[in-house]
């Protein structure tokens, strides 16, 4: 997951980098990774529909950390004019 932060910074500097790997991360079995990937997609403005749907689905999880963070992420994204920064 630390690597995802580094990749995010590289993508902010060079938007020509292929981002299709995020589509796989949004389907990963690791819920925390899926949540983080969705947040990064919203921050980068890529795969927004799928990222929002992923976070909404994660909000239904029994794990309160995952569901709460997914909800907070969506709320922050909406509150900040549909922009996220890390």
PDB file with SEQRES, HELIX, SHEET and CRYST1 records, atoms N, CA, C and O in Angstrom:
SEQRES   1 A   86  UNK UNK UNK UNK UNK UNK UNK UNK UNK UNK UNK UNK UNK          
SEQRES   2 A   86  UNK UNK UNK UNK UNK UNK UNK UNK UNK UNK UNK UNK UNK          
SEQRES   3 A   86  UNK UNK UNK UNK UNK UNK UNK UNK UNK UNK UNK UNK UNK          
SEQRES   4 A   86  UNK UNK UNK UNK UNK UNK UNK UNK UNK UNK UNK UNK UNK          
SEQRES   5 A   86  UNK UNK UNK UNK UNK UNK UNK UNK UNK UNK UNK UNK UNK          
SEQRES   6 A   86  UNK UNK UNK UNK UNK UNK UNK UNK UNK UNK UNK UNK UNK          
SEQRES   7 A   86  UNK UNK UNK UNK UNK UNK UNK UNK                              
HELIX    1 AA1 UNK A    2  UNK A   13  1                                  12    
HELIX    2 AA2 UNK A   21  UNK A   25  1                                   5    
HELIX    3 AA3 UNK A   31  UNK A   44  1                                  14    
HELIX    4 AA4 UNK A   48  UNK A   58  1                                  11    
HELIX    5 AA5 UNK A   64  UNK A   79  1                                  16    
CRYST1    1.000    1.000    1.000  90.00  90.00  90.00 P 1           1          
ATOM      1  N   UNK A   1       0.815  -1.191   0.000  1.00  0.00           N  
ATOM      2  CA  UNK A   1       0.000   0.000   0.000  1.00  0.00           C  
ATOM      3  C   UNK A   1       0.863   1.260   0.000  1.00  0.00           C  
ATOM      4  O   UNK A   1       0.454   2.293  -0.531  1.00  0.00           O  
ATOM      5  N   UNK A   2       2.062   1.177   0.598  1.00  0.00           N  
ATOM      6  CA  UNK A   2       2.966   2.326   0.549  1.00  0.00           C  
ATOM      7  C   UNK A   2       3.362   2.630  -0.887  1.00  0.00           C  
ATOM      8  O   UNK A   2       3.525   3.789  -1.268  1.00  0.00           O  
ATOM      9  N   UNK A   3       3.513   1.581  -1.674  1.00  0.00           N  
ATOM     10  CA  UNK A   3       3.880   1.757  -3.081  1.00  0.00           C  
ATOM     11  C   UNK A   3       2.810   2.519  -3.840  1.00  0.00           C  
ATOM     12  O   UNK A   3       3.114   3.262  -4.773  1.00  0.00           O  
ATOM     13  N   UNK A   4       1.556   2.339  -3.444  1.00  0.00           N  
ATOM     14  CA  UNK A   4       0.466   3.040  -4.115  1.00  0.00           C  
ATOM     15  C   UNK A   4       0.594   4.549  -3.927  1.00  0.00           C  
ATOM     16  O   UNK A   4       0.281   5.316  -4.838  1.00  0.00           O  
ATOM     17  N   UNK A   5       1.046   4.975  -2.768  1.00  0.00           N  
ATOM     18  CA  UNK A   5       1.272   6.401  -2.529  1.00  0.00           C  
ATOM     19  C   UNK A   5       2.356   6.958  -3.443  1.00  0.00           C  
ATOM     20  O   UNK A   5       2.221   8.061  -3.972  1.00  0.00           O  
ATOM     21  N   UNK A   6       3.411   6.209  -3.626  1.00  0.00           N  
ATOM     22  CA  UNK A   6       4.488   6.639  -4.525  1.00  0.00           C  
ATOM     23  C   UNK A   6       3.996   6.712  -5.960  1.00  0.00           C  
ATOM     24  O   UNK A   6       4.316   7.646  -6.696  1.00  0.00           O  
ATOM     25  N   UNK A   7       3.214   5.716  -6.345  1.00  0.00           N  
ATOM     26  CA  UNK A   7       2.665   5.706  -7.707  1.00  0.00           C  
ATOM     27  C   UNK A   7       1.746   6.899  -7.906  1.00  0.00           C  
ATOM     28  O   UNK A   7       1.770   7.537  -8.958  1.00  0.00           O  
ATOM     29  N   UNK A   8       0.938   7.201  -6.902  1.00  0.00           N  
ATOM     30  CA  UNK A   8       0.017   8.344  -6.993  1.00  0.00           C  
ATOM     31  C   UNK A   8       0.789   9.633  -7.256  1.00  0.00           C  
ATOM     32  O   UNK A   8       0.398  10.438  -8.101  1.00  0.00           O  
ATOM     33  N   UNK A   9       1.881   9.822  -6.531  1.00  0.00           N  
ATOM     34  CA  UNK A   9       2.689  11.043  -6.724  1.00  0.00           C  
ATOM     35  C   UNK A   9       3.284  11.085  -8.130  1.00  0.00           C  
ATOM     36  O   UNK A   9       3.337  12.147  -8.749  1.00  0.00           O  
ATOM     37  N   UNK A  10       3.728   9.941  -8.631  1.00  0.00           N  
ATOM     38  CA  UNK A  10       4.275   9.893  -9.994  1.00  0.00           C  
ATOM     39  C   UNK A  10       3.198  10.217 -11.024  1.00  0.00           C  
ATOM     40  O   UNK A  10       3.458  10.920 -12.001  1.00  0.00           O  
ATOM     41  N   UNK A  11       1.990   9.703 -10.803  1.00  0.00           N  
ATOM     42  CA  UNK A  11       0.895   9.962 -11.742  1.00  0.00           C  
ATOM     43  C   UNK A  11       0.485  11.432 -11.746  1.00  0.00           C  
ATOM     44  O   UNK A  11       0.098  11.976 -12.780  1.00  0.00           O  
ATOM     45  N   UNK A  12       0.573  12.066 -10.583  1.00  0.00           N  
ATOM     46  CA  UNK A  12       0.251  13.501 -10.524  1.00  0.00           C  
ATOM     47  C   UNK A  12       1.258  14.296 -11.345  1.00  0.00           C  
ATOM     48  O   UNK A  12       0.902  15.308 -11.949  1.00  0.00           O  
ATOM     49  N   UNK A  13       2.508  13.850 -11.373  1.00  0.00           N  
ATOM     50  CA  UNK A  13       3.553  14.549 -12.121  1.00  0.00           C  
ATOM     51  C   UNK A  13       3.532  14.204 -13.598  1.00  0.00           C  
ATOM     52  O   UNK A  13       3.854  15.048 -14.434  1.00  0.00           O  
ATOM     53  N   UNK A  14       3.158  12.977 -13.932  1.00  0.00           N  
ATOM     54  CA  UNK A  14       3.179  12.525 -15.330  1.00  0.00           C  
ATOM     55  C   UNK A  14       1.877  11.802 -15.662  1.00  0.00           C  
ATOM     56  O   UNK A  14       1.802  10.579 -15.538  1.00  0.00           O  
ATOM     57  N   UNK A  15       0.847  12.542 -16.084  1.00  0.00           N  
ATOM     58  CA  UNK A  15      -0.452  11.929 -16.349  1.00  0.00           C  
ATOM     59  C   UNK A  15      -0.472  10.994 -17.562  1.00  0.00           C  
ATOM     60  O   UNK A  15      -1.500  10.374 -17.835  1.00  0.00           O  
ATOM     61  N   UNK A  16       0.636  10.882 -18.291  1.00  0.00           N  
ATOM     62  CA  UNK A  16       0.662   9.984 -19.447  1.00  0.00           C  
ATOM     63  C   UNK A  16       0.907   8.523 -19.046  1.00  0.00           C  
ATOM     64  O   UNK A  16       0.831   7.634 -19.894  1.00  0.00           O  
ATOM     65  N   UNK A  17       1.196   8.268 -17.775  1.00  0.00           N  
ATOM     66  CA  UNK A  17       1.436   6.906 -17.297  1.00  0.00           C  
ATOM     67  C   UNK A  17       0.132   6.114 -17.358  1.00  0.00           C  
ATOM     68  O   UNK A  17      -0.930   6.628 -17.008  1.00  0.00           O  
ATOM     69  N   UNK A  18       0.216   4.864 -17.804  1.00  0.00           N  
ATOM     70  CA  UNK A  18      -0.957   3.988 -17.898  1.00  0.00           C  
ATOM     71  C   UNK A  18      -1.532   3.732 -16.504  1.00  0.00           C  
ATOM     72  O   UNK A  18      -0.809   3.307 -15.602  1.00  0.00           O  
ATOM     73  N   UNK A  19      -2.812   3.986 -16.327  1.00  0.00           N  
ATOM     74  CA  UNK A  19      -3.458   3.838 -15.028  1.00  0.00           C  
ATOM     75  C   UNK A  19      -4.407   2.643 -14.970  1.00  0.00           C  
ATOM     76  O   UNK A  19      -5.136   2.481 -13.991  1.00  0.00           O  
ATOM     77  N   UNK A  20      -4.407   1.817 -15.990  1.00  0.00           N  
ATOM     78  CA  UNK A  20      -5.383   0.725 -16.043  1.00  0.00           C  
ATOM     79  C   UNK A  20      -5.215  -0.283 -14.901  1.00  0.00           C  
ATOM     80  O   UNK A  20      -6.150  -1.026 -14.603  1.00  0.00           O  
ATOM     81  N   UNK A  21      -4.059  -0.322 -14.264  1.00  0.00           N  
ATOM     82  CA  UNK A  21      -3.859  -1.239 -13.141  1.00  0.00           C  
ATOM     83  C   UNK A  21      -4.806  -0.928 -11.990  1.00  0.00           C  
ATOM     84  O   UNK A  21      -5.105  -1.799 -11.173  1.00  0.00           O  
ATOM     85  N   UNK A  22      -5.283   0.329 -11.925  1.00  0.00           N  
ATOM     86  CA  UNK A  22      -6.231   0.689 -10.875  1.00  0.00           C  
ATOM     87  C   UNK A  22      -7.523  -0.119 -10.986  1.00  0.00           C  
ATOM     88  O   UNK A  22      -8.158  -0.413  -9.974  1.00  0.00           O  
ATOM     89  N   UNK A  23      -7.910  -0.475 -12.197  1.00  0.00           N  
ATOM     90  CA  UNK A  23      -9.129  -1.264 -12.380  1.00  0.00           C  
ATOM     91  C   UNK A  23      -9.018  -2.617 -11.674  1.00  0.00           C  
ATOM     92  O   UNK A  23      -9.998  -3.112 -11.118  1.00  0.00           O  
ATOM     93  N   UNK A  24      -7.835  -3.206 -11.697  1.00  0.00           N  
ATOM     94  CA  UNK A  24      -7.621  -4.463 -10.978  1.00  0.00           C  
ATOM     95  C   UNK A  24      -7.623  -4.237  -9.474  1.00  0.00           C  
ATOM     96  O   UNK A  24      -8.170  -5.043  -8.721  1.00  0.00           O  
ATOM     97  N   UNK A  25      -7.017  -3.151  -9.040  1.00  0.00           N  
ATOM     98  CA  UNK A  25      -6.972  -2.864  -7.608  1.00  0.00           C  
ATOM     99  C   UNK A  25      -8.366  -2.604  -7.037  1.00  0.00           C  
ATOM    100  O   UNK A  25      -8.639  -2.924  -5.880  1.00  0.00           O  
ATOM    101  N   UNK A  26      -9.240  -2.027  -7.850  1.00  0.00           N  
ATOM    102  CA  UNK A  26     -10.609  -1.763  -7.394  1.00  0.00           C  
ATOM    103  C   UNK A  26     -11.416  -3.049  -7.209  1.00  0.00           C  
ATOM    104  O   UNK A  26     -12.501  -3.024  -6.627  1.00  0.00           O  
ATOM    105  N   UNK A  27     -10.893  -4.161  -7.699  1.00  0.00           N  
ATOM    106  CA  UNK A  27     -11.546  -5.466  -7.563  1.00  0.00           C  
ATOM    107  C   UNK A  27     -10.781  -6.403  -6.621  1.00  0.00           C  
ATOM    108  O   UNK A  27     -11.177  -7.555  -6.445  1.00  0.00           O  
ATOM    109  N   UNK A  28      -9.699  -5.925  -6.021  1.00  0.00           N  
ATOM    110  CA  UNK A  28      -8.847  -6.782  -5.203  1.00  0.00           C  
ATOM    111  C   UNK A  28      -9.621  -7.344  -4.009  1.00  0.00           C  
ATOM    112  O   UNK A  28     -10.559  -6.718  -3.513  1.00  0.00           O  
ATOM    113  N   UNK A  29      -9.218  -8.526  -3.558  1.00  0.00           N  
ATOM    114  CA  UNK A  29      -9.896  -9.137  -2.414  1.00  0.00           C  
ATOM    115  C   UNK A  29      -9.557  -8.431  -1.098  1.00  0.00           C  
ATOM    116  O   UNK A  29     -10.318  -8.520  -0.134  1.00  0.00           O  
ATOM    117  N   UNK A  30      -8.426  -7.737  -1.055  1.00  0.00           N  
ATOM    118  CA  UNK A  30      -8.037  -6.983   0.138  1.00  0.00           C  
ATOM    119  C   UNK A  30      -8.878  -5.702   0.189  1.00  0.00           C  
ATOM    120  O   UNK A  30      -8.701  -4.809  -0.639  1.00  0.00           O  
ATOM    121  N   UNK A  31      -9.779  -5.617   1.148  1.00  0.00           N  
ATOM    122  CA  UNK A  31     -10.709  -4.499   1.228  1.00  0.00           C  
ATOM    123  C   UNK A  31     -10.004  -3.164   1.472  1.00  0.00           C  
ATOM    124  O   UNK A  31     -10.403  -2.135   0.927  1.00  0.00           O  
ATOM    125  N   UNK A  32      -8.958  -3.191   2.293  1.00  0.00           N  
ATOM    126  CA  UNK A  32      -8.225  -1.949   2.569  1.00  0.00           C  
ATOM    127  C   UNK A  32      -7.538  -1.434   1.302  1.00  0.00           C  
ATOM    128  O   UNK A  32      -7.524  -0.231   1.040  1.00  0.00           O  
ATOM    129  N   UNK A  33      -6.977  -2.343   0.533  1.00  0.00           N  
ATOM    130  CA  UNK A  33      -6.338  -1.953  -0.720  1.00  0.00           C  
ATOM    131  C   UNK A  33      -7.378  -1.418  -1.703  1.00  0.00           C  
ATOM    132  O   UNK A  33      -7.143  -0.423  -2.388  1.00  0.00           O  
ATOM    133  N   UNK A  34      -8.513  -2.079  -1.765  1.00  0.00           N  
ATOM    134  CA  UNK A  34      -9.595  -1.626  -2.640  1.00  0.00           C  
ATOM    135  C   UNK A  34     -10.039  -0.210  -2.259  1.00  0.00           C  
ATOM    136  O   UNK A  34     -10.258   0.632  -3.130  1.00  0.00           O  
ATOM    137  N   UNK A  35     -10.170   0.045  -0.957  1.00  0.00           N  
ATOM    138  CA  UNK A  35     -10.577   1.362  -0.467  1.00  0.00           C  
ATOM    139  C   UNK A  35      -9.542   2.414  -0.824  1.00  0.00           C  
ATOM    140  O   UNK A  35      -9.892   3.505  -1.276  1.00  0.00           O  
ATOM    141  N   UNK A  36      -8.286   2.098  -0.628  1.00  0.00           N  
ATOM    142  CA  UNK A  36      -7.212   3.033  -0.938  1.00  0.00           C  
ATOM    143  C   UNK A  36      -7.132   3.310  -2.438  1.00  0.00           C  
ATOM    144  O   UNK A  36      -6.937   4.454  -2.848  1.00  0.00           O  
ATOM    145  N   UNK A  37      -7.278   2.283  -3.245  1.00  0.00           N  
ATOM    146  CA  UNK A  37      -7.251   2.460  -4.700  1.00  0.00           C  
ATOM    147  C   UNK A  37      -8.402   3.364  -5.147  1.00  0.00           C  
ATOM    148  O   UNK A  37      -8.218   4.229  -6.004  1.00  0.00           O  
ATOM    149  N   UNK A  38      -9.574   3.165  -4.572  1.00  0.00           N  
ATOM    150  CA  UNK A  38     -10.730   3.997  -4.927  1.00  0.00           C  
ATOM    151  C   UNK A  38     -10.476   5.457  -4.552  1.00  0.00           C  
ATOM    152  O   UNK A  38     -10.795   6.364  -5.321  1.00  0.00           O  
ATOM    153  N   UNK A  39      -9.909   5.676  -3.384  1.00  0.00           N  
ATOM    154  CA  UNK A  39      -9.602   7.052  -2.970  1.00  0.00           C  
ATOM    155  C   UNK A  39      -8.592   7.687  -3.918  1.00  0.00           C  
ATOM    156  O   UNK A  39      -8.731   8.855  -4.282  1.00  0.00           O  
ATOM    157  N   UNK A  40      -7.594   6.937  -4.315  1.00  0.00           N  
ATOM    158  CA  UNK A  40      -6.595   7.461  -5.244  1.00  0.00           C  
ATOM    159  C   UNK A  40      -7.212   7.758  -6.606  1.00  0.00           C  
ATOM    160  O   UNK A  40      -6.861   8.752  -7.242  1.00  0.00           O  
ATOM    161  N   UNK A  41      -8.117   6.912  -7.051  1.00  0.00           N  
ATOM    162  CA  UNK A  41      -8.796   7.172  -8.325  1.00  0.00           C  
ATOM    163  C   UNK A  41      -9.577   8.486  -8.256  1.00  0.00           C  
ATOM    164  O   UNK A  41      -9.547   9.284  -9.194  1.00  0.00           O  
ATOM    165  N   UNK A  42     -10.267   8.701  -7.154  1.00  0.00           N  
ATOM    166  CA  UNK A  42     -11.004   9.966  -7.014  1.00  0.00           C  
ATOM    167  C   UNK A  42     -10.038  11.141  -6.985  1.00  0.00           C  
ATOM    168  O   UNK A  42     -10.312  12.185  -7.577  1.00  0.00           O  
ATOM    169  N   UNK A  43      -8.916  10.980  -6.305  1.00  0.00           N  
ATOM    170  CA  UNK A  43      -7.924  12.052  -6.234  1.00  0.00           C  
ATOM    171  C   UNK A  43      -7.301  12.368  -7.579  1.00  0.00           C  
ATOM    172  O   UNK A  43      -6.963  13.518  -7.863  1.00  0.00           O  
ATOM    173  N   UNK A  44      -7.151  11.347  -8.403  1.00  0.00           N  
ATOM    174  CA  UNK A  44      -6.569  11.529  -9.732  1.00  0.00           C  
ATOM    175  C   UNK A  44      -7.613  11.873 -10.786  1.00  0.00           C  
ATOM    176  O   UNK A  44      -7.271  12.280 -11.896  1.00  0.00           O  
ATOM    177  N   UNK A  45      -8.888  11.707 -10.437  1.00  0.00           N  
ATOM    178  CA  UNK A  45      -9.963  11.966 -11.386  1.00  0.00           C  
ATOM    179  C   UNK A  45     -10.070  10.897 -12.468  1.00  0.00           C  
ATOM    180  O   UNK A  45     -10.469  11.184 -13.597  1.00  0.00           O  
ATOM    181  N   UNK A  46      -9.708   9.655 -12.115  1.00  0.00           N  
ATOM    182  CA  UNK A  46      -9.775   8.548 -13.075  1.00  0.00           C  
ATOM    183  C   UNK A  46     -10.740   7.489 -12.548  1.00  0.00           C  
ATOM    184  O   UNK A  46     -10.859   7.296 -11.338  1.00  0.00           O  
ATOM    185  N   UNK A  47     -11.412   6.818 -13.444  1.00  0.00           N  
ATOM    186  CA  UNK A  47     -12.333   5.736 -13.091  1.00  0.00           C  
ATOM    187  C   UNK A  47     -13.262   6.144 -11.947  1.00  0.00           C  
ATOM    188  O   UNK A  47     -13.534   5.363 -11.036  1.00  0.00           O  
ATOM    189  N   UNK A  48     -13.738   7.382 -12.021  1.00  0.00           N  
ATOM    190  CA  UNK A  48     -14.524   7.967 -10.929  1.00  0.00           C  
ATOM    191  C   UNK A  48     -15.797   7.165 -10.656  1.00  0.00           C  
ATOM    192  O   UNK A  48     -16.116   6.895  -9.498  1.00  0.00           O  
ATOM    193  N   UNK A  49     -16.525   6.782 -11.702  1.00  0.00           N  
ATOM    194  CA  UNK A  49     -17.769   6.036 -11.489  1.00  0.00           C  
ATOM    195  C   UNK A  49     -17.489   4.732 -10.745  1.00  0.00           C  
ATOM    196  O   UNK A  49     -18.174   4.407  -9.775  1.00  0.00           O  
ATOM    197  N   UNK A  50     -16.492   3.996 -11.197  1.00  0.00           N  
ATOM    198  CA  UNK A  50     -16.154   2.709 -10.574  1.00  0.00           C  
ATOM    199  C   UNK A  50     -15.627   2.913  -9.152  1.00  0.00           C  
ATOM    200  O   UNK A  50     -15.939   2.127  -8.257  1.00  0.00           O  
ATOM    201  N   UNK A  51     -14.839   3.952  -8.944  1.00  0.00           N  
ATOM    202  CA  UNK A  51     -14.309   4.242  -7.603  1.00  0.00           C  
ATOM    203  C   UNK A  51     -15.442   4.579  -6.635  1.00  0.00           C  
ATOM    204  O   UNK A  51     -15.453   4.104  -5.500  1.00  0.00           O  
ATOM    205  N   UNK A  52     -16.385   5.388  -7.078  1.00  0.00           N  
ATOM    206  CA  UNK A  52     -17.531   5.730  -6.219  1.00  0.00           C  
ATOM    207  C   UNK A  52     -18.345   4.486  -5.897  1.00  0.00           C  
ATOM    208  O   UNK A  52     -18.748   4.286  -4.751  1.00  0.00           O  
ATOM    209  N   UNK A  53     -18.587   3.659  -6.887  1.00  0.00           N  
ATOM    210  CA  UNK A  53     -19.352   2.433  -6.671  1.00  0.00           C  
ATOM    211  C   UNK A  53     -18.612   1.507  -5.704  1.00  0.00           C  
ATOM    212  O   UNK A  53     -19.228   0.884  -4.840  1.00  0.00           O  
ATOM    213  N   UNK A  54     -17.300   1.421  -5.853  1.00  0.00           N  
ATOM    214  CA  UNK A  54     -16.493   0.592  -4.951  1.00  0.00           C  
ATOM    215  C   UNK A  54     -16.624   1.082  -3.515  1.00  0.00           C  
ATOM    216  O   UNK A  54     -16.830   0.284  -2.601  1.00  0.00           O  
ATOM    217  N   UNK A  55     -16.507   2.376  -3.315  1.00  0.00           N  
ATOM    218  CA  UNK A  55     -16.618   2.927  -1.962  1.00  0.00           C  
ATOM    219  C   UNK A  55     -18.015   2.731  -1.392  1.00  0.00           C  
ATOM    220  O   UNK A  55     -18.164   2.431  -0.208  1.00  0.00           O  
ATOM    221  N   UNK A  56     -19.033   2.898  -2.219  1.00  0.00           N  
ATOM    222  CA  UNK A  56     -20.405   2.674  -1.735  1.00  0.00           C  
ATOM    223  C   UNK A  56     -20.599   1.221  -1.320  1.00  0.00           C  
ATOM    224  O   UNK A  56     -21.256   0.949  -0.315  1.00  0.00           O  
ATOM    225  N   UNK A  57     -20.040   0.293  -2.074  1.00  0.00           N  
ATOM    226  CA  UNK A  57     -20.125  -1.120  -1.699  1.00  0.00           C  
ATOM    227  C   UNK A  57     -19.352  -1.394  -0.419  1.00  0.00           C  
ATOM    228  O   UNK A  57     -19.804  -2.171   0.422  1.00  0.00           O  
ATOM    229  N   UNK A  58     -18.201  -0.769  -0.263  1.00  0.00           N  
ATOM    230  CA  UNK A  58     -17.402  -0.961   0.948  1.00  0.00           C  
ATOM    231  C   UNK A  58     -18.093  -0.394   2.182  1.00  0.00           C  
ATOM    232  O   UNK A  58     -17.849  -0.857   3.297  1.00  0.00           O  
ATOM    233  N   UNK A  59     -18.942   0.590   1.994  1.00  0.00           N  
ATOM    234  CA  UNK A  59     -19.687   1.159   3.122  1.00  0.00           C  
ATOM    235  C   UNK A  59     -20.635   0.120   3.736  1.00  0.00           C  
ATOM    236  O   UNK A  59     -21.072   0.282   4.876  1.00  0.00           O  
ATOM    237  N   UNK A  60     -20.949  -0.925   3.004  1.00  0.00           N  
ATOM    238  CA  UNK A  60     -21.846  -1.986   3.490  1.00  0.00           C  
ATOM    239  C   UNK A  60     -21.100  -3.113   4.207  1.00  0.00           C  
ATOM    240  O   UNK A  60     -21.724  -4.046   4.710  1.00  0.00           O  
ATOM    241  N   UNK A  61     -19.781  -3.030   4.254  1.00  0.00           N  
ATOM    242  CA  UNK A  61     -18.977  -4.081   4.888  1.00  0.00           C  
ATOM    243  C   UNK A  61     -19.210  -4.099   6.404  1.00  0.00           C  
ATOM    244  O   UNK A  61     -19.525  -3.075   7.010  1.00  0.00           O  
ATOM    245  N   UNK A  62     -19.050  -5.265   6.989  1.00  0.00           N  
ATOM    246  CA  UNK A  62     -19.221  -5.414   8.439  1.00  0.00           C  
ATOM    247  C   UNK A  62     -18.069  -4.809   9.220  1.00  0.00           C  
ATOM    248  O   UNK A  62     -18.240  -4.400  10.368  1.00  0.00           O  
ATOM    249  N   UNK A  63     -16.894  -4.748   8.601  1.00  0.00           N  
ATOM    250  CA  UNK A  63     -15.725  -4.176   9.259  1.00  0.00           C  
ATOM    251  C   UNK A  63     -15.936  -2.667   9.395  1.00  0.00           C  
ATOM    252  O   UNK A  63     -15.990  -1.968   8.384  1.00  0.00           O  
ATOM    253  N   UNK A  64     -16.057  -2.148  10.627  1.00  0.00           N  
ATOM    254  CA  UNK A  64     -16.358  -0.728  10.797  1.00  0.00           C  
ATOM    255  C   UNK A  64     -15.240   0.198  10.300  1.00  0.00           C  
ATOM    256  O   UNK A  64     -15.507   1.328   9.890  1.00  0.00           O  
ATOM    257  N   UNK A  65     -14.008  -0.273  10.335  1.00  0.00           N  
ATOM    258  CA  UNK A  65     -12.907   0.543   9.820  1.00  0.00           C  
ATOM    259  C   UNK A  65     -13.073   0.747   8.316  1.00  0.00           C  
ATOM    260  O   UNK A  65     -12.985   1.871   7.823  1.00  0.00           O  
ATOM    261  N   UNK A  66     -13.309  -0.329   7.600  1.00  0.00           N  
ATOM    262  CA  UNK A  66     -13.456  -0.258   6.147  1.00  0.00           C  
ATOM    263  C   UNK A  66     -14.692   0.556   5.777  1.00  0.00           C  
ATOM    264  O   UNK A  66     -14.611   1.467   4.953  1.00  0.00           O  
ATOM    265  N   UNK A  67     -15.825   0.236   6.378  1.00  0.00           N  
ATOM    266  CA  UNK A  67     -17.066   0.923   6.017  1.00  0.00           C  
ATOM    267  C   UNK A  67     -17.014   2.399   6.394  1.00  0.00           C  
ATOM    268  O   UNK A  67     -17.480   3.256   5.643  1.00  0.00           O  
ATOM    269  N   UNK A  68     -16.452   2.687   7.550  1.00  0.00           N  
ATOM    270  CA  UNK A  68     -16.350   4.086   7.983  1.00  0.00           C  
ATOM    271  C   UNK A  68     -15.419   4.901   7.112  1.00  0.00           C  
ATOM    272  O   UNK A  68     -15.753   6.013   6.703  1.00  0.00           O  
ATOM    273  N   UNK A  69     -14.254   4.353   6.827  1.00  0.00           N  
ATOM    274  CA  UNK A  69     -13.296   5.063   5.979  1.00  0.00           C  
ATOM    275  C   UNK A  69     -13.835   5.271   4.565  1.00  0.00           C  
ATOM    276  O   UNK A  69     -13.604   6.316   3.957  1.00  0.00           O  
ATOM    277  N   UNK A  70     -14.546   4.285   4.048  1.00  0.00           N  
ATOM    278  CA  UNK A  70     -15.138   4.423   2.711  1.00  0.00           C  
ATOM    279  C   UNK A  70     -16.140   5.572   2.714  1.00  0.00           C  
ATOM    280  O   UNK A  70     -16.155   6.390   1.794  1.00  0.00           O  
ATOM    281  N   UNK A  71     -16.968   5.633   3.738  1.00  0.00           N  
ATOM    282  CA  UNK A  71     -17.941   6.721   3.856  1.00  0.00           C  
ATOM    283  C   UNK A  71     -17.270   8.073   4.015  1.00  0.00           C  
ATOM    284  O   UNK A  71     -17.675   9.046   3.378  1.00  0.00           O  
ATOM    285  N   UNK A  72     -16.250   8.144   4.857  1.00  0.00           N  
ATOM    286  CA  UNK A  72     -15.530   9.405   5.058  1.00  0.00           C  
ATOM    287  C   UNK A  72     -14.864   9.874   3.771  1.00  0.00           C  
ATOM    288  O   UNK A  72     -14.848  11.068   3.471  1.00  0.00           O  
ATOM    289  N   UNK A  73     -14.322   8.938   3.022  1.00  0.00           N  
ATOM    290  CA  UNK A  73     -13.654   9.281   1.763  1.00  0.00           C  
ATOM    291  C   UNK A  73     -14.642   9.879   0.775  1.00  0.00           C  
ATOM    292  O   UNK A  73     -14.365  10.911   0.163  1.00  0.00           O  
ATOM    293  N   UNK A  74     -15.784   9.242   0.620  1.00  0.00           N  
ATOM    294  CA  UNK A  74     -16.802   9.767  -0.294  1.00  0.00           C  
ATOM    295  C   UNK A  74     -17.292  11.137   0.160  1.00  0.00           C  
ATOM    296  O   UNK A  74     -17.469  12.043  -0.654  1.00  0.00           O  
ATOM    297  N   UNK A  75     -17.507  11.279   1.446  1.00  0.00           N  
ATOM    298  CA  UNK A  75     -17.994  12.552   1.986  1.00  0.00           C  
ATOM    299  C   UNK A  75     -16.969  13.665   1.767  1.00  0.00           C  
ATOM    300  O   UNK A  75     -17.331  14.773   1.371  1.00  0.00           O  
ATOM    301  N   UNK A  76     -15.692  13.376   2.024  1.00  0.00           N  
ATOM    302  CA  UNK A  76     -14.637  14.377   1.812  1.00  0.00           C  
ATOM    303  C   UNK A  76     -14.539  14.756   0.346  1.00  0.00           C  
ATOM    304  O   UNK A  76     -14.344  15.926   0.017  1.00  0.00           O  
ATOM    305  N   UNK A  77     -14.671  13.782  -0.529  1.00  0.00           N  
ATOM    306  CA  UNK A  77     -14.610  14.026  -1.976  1.00  0.00           C  
ATOM    307  C   UNK A  77     -15.744  14.956  -2.396  1.00  0.00           C  
ATOM    308  O   UNK A  77     -15.527  15.894  -3.163  1.00  0.00           O  
ATOM    309  N   UNK A  78     -16.943  14.702  -1.903  1.00  0.00           N  
ATOM    310  CA  UNK A  78     -18.095  15.548  -2.241  1.00  0.00           C  
ATOM    311  C   UNK A  78     -17.934  16.948  -1.635  1.00  0.00           C  
ATOM    312  O   UNK A  78     -18.189  17.951  -2.301  1.00  0.00           O  
ATOM    313  N   UNK A  79     -17.517  17.004  -0.392  1.00  0.00           N  
ATOM    314  CA  UNK A  79     -17.392  18.275   0.327  1.00  0.00           C  
ATOM    315  C   UNK A  79     -16.311  19.173  -0.290  1.00  0.00           C  
ATOM    316  O   UNK A  79     -16.439  20.397  -0.262  1.00  0.00           O  
ATOM    317  N   UNK A  80     -15.269  18.588  -0.836  1.00  0.00           N  
ATOM    318  CA  UNK A  80     -14.159  19.354  -1.395  1.00  0.00           C  
ATOM    319  C   UNK A  80     -14.313  19.598  -2.891  1.00  0.00           C  
ATOM    320  O   UNK A  80     -13.317  19.753  -3.598  1.00  0.00           O  
ATOM    321  N   UNK A  81     -15.532  19.634  -3.374  1.00  0.00           N  
ATOM    322  CA  UNK A  81     -15.749  19.923  -4.782  1.00  0.00           C  
ATOM    323  C   UNK A  81     -15.315  18.806  -5.688  1.00  0.00           C  
ATOM    324  O   UNK A  81     -14.841  19.034  -6.801  1.00  0.00           O  
ATOM    325  N   UNK A  82     -15.482  17.574  -5.196  1.00  0.00           N  
ATOM    326  CA  UNK A  82     -15.123  16.370  -5.944  1.00  0.00           C  
ATOM    327  C   UNK A  82     -13.642  16.335  -6.290  1.00  0.00           C  
ATOM    328  O   UNK A  82     -13.240  15.967  -7.394  1.00  0.00           O  
ATOM    329  N   UNK A  83     -12.841  16.736  -5.291  1.00  0.00           N  
ATOM    330  CA  UNK A  83     -11.395  16.683  -5.395  1.00  0.00           C  
ATOM    331  C   UNK A  83     -10.844  16.100  -4.101  1.00  0.00           C  
ATOM    332  O   UNK A  83     -11.349  16.401  -3.019  1.00  0.00           O  
ATOM    333  N   UNK A  84      -9.835  15.287  -4.203  1.00  0.00           N  
ATOM    334  CA  UNK A  84      -9.129  14.772  -3.027  1.00  0.00           C  
ATOM    335  C   UNK A  84      -7.653  15.030  -3.197  1.00  0.00           C  
ATOM    336  O   UNK A  84      -7.123  14.938  -4.305  1.00  0.00           O  
ATOM    337  N   UNK A  85      -6.993  15.350  -2.116  1.00  0.00           N  
ATOM    338  CA  UNK A  85      -5.540  15.490  -2.126  1.00  0.00           C  
ATOM    339  C   UNK A  85      -4.989  14.627  -1.009  1.00  0.00           C  
ATOM    340  O   UNK A  85      -5.654  14.392   0.000  1.00  0.00           O  
ATOM    341  N   UNK A  86      -3.776  14.163  -1.202  1.00  0.00           N  
ATOM    342  CA  UNK A  86      -3.130  13.316  -0.201  1.00  0.00           C  
ATOM    343  C   UNK A  86      -1.857  13.965   0.281  1.00  0.00           C  
ATOM    344  O   UNK A  86      -1.162  13.406   1.129  1.00  0.00           O  
TER     345      UNK A  86                                                      
END                                                                             
